[in-house]
C-alpha cells in the first residue's frame, strides 16, 4: 500500500486492523500516525483510546493487552508501536499471533523508520499478514508536489524555483522541509508567496556558502573550497548532506559539458541554475575538465559516501573529497 492509498483508505473508512509503516522517510510515518488519530478517534478521546509504545521498552503481551482493550469513546482503539523491531525474538513470535488474528475494534500501527525487506521469517510473515504502508522518500515531480501542498497547508503559495532550492538544501527530507517551511511562514509577509529570495534569506549563509563552495570546486580553488567547507559544517550542515549536494552539482557540471540538459537539472531532478550568474559561466567551467575527470570524480563521491556509512570520521572524509575535486591533477 502506498501512502496515498493509505490516505484514501482513511477517507473511505476501510483502514486495515494492522498497519506496518516502514521506509526511509520518518516524516510520512509520523504523519500516518497523526492521520490515524484524526480519523479514528473521537474528539477528546485520545487519553482513553490511544496509546504509543516503544519496541525496546515493551512486550508483545502489553501490545496485545492495549489493542484488545475495548474503546471507551471512539469506534476503534489505536495502538502504535514505534521501532517494533526492538522487540526480543520471543516477543516477535507472540506479536505475530495477534497480527494473524487482530480484533476488529482496534487499529495497531507498527512503525519502523527503516525499510523492511523480508530478510527473515518475522519480517516476511509480518508483511504478508499485516498491511504494509510504504513510507519511502519521494522524488522528482512527486516530491515537488508534496512540498507545494505542504506550503499551501500553511496558507502560502510557493514558487517552483523556491521549491527546488528548498529540496536541494534539505536533501529532500520531508521533516527538514517542514521545519524550513515553518520558518518561511513566519518570515514572509502575510499574504505573500514564498520565492527563491525568501528561501535564501531564511537559510542565510548556508545557501550562499553552498553556491560559493560549488564555484570554488569548479574553479579548482582548493584553499578557498576547504575554508568554505569548514564554514558550512560549523553552520550546521552535515558532511553526509554536503556529499549529496556536491554530487548533484558535479553531475550538473558533467551534463553541461556533454550538452545533456545544459545543466538545467541536476542529478535526481534538483535545480542548480541559481549557482550561476549566466549560462556561459557554467559551460566554461564545465568544459575545463575532461569526461575522464568527471568519471573519476564520481568514483571519489562513491568512496566518500561508503566511508561515511562505514563509520569513518566524516570531517576528514569530505575534506579529502573536496581536496581531490579541486586538485589540479585528476
Secondary structure, DSSP 8 states (H G I E B T S, - for coil): --HHHHHHHHHHT---SEEEEESS-HHHHHHHHHHHHHHHS-TT-HHHHEEEEEGGG--HHHHHHHHTS--SSSSSEEEEEETGGGS-HHHHHHHHHHHHT--TTEEEEEEESS-----SHHHHHHHHHSEEEE-----HHHHHHHHHHHHHHTT--B-HHHHHHHHHHHTT-HHHHHHHHHHHHHHS-TT--B-HHHHHHHHTHHHHHHHHHHHHHHTT-HHHHHHHHHHHHHTT--HHHHHHHHHHHHHHHHHHHHTSGGGSS-GGG---GGG-S-HHHHHHHHHTS-HHHHHHHHHHHHHHHHHHHTT--HHHHHHHHHHHHH-S--
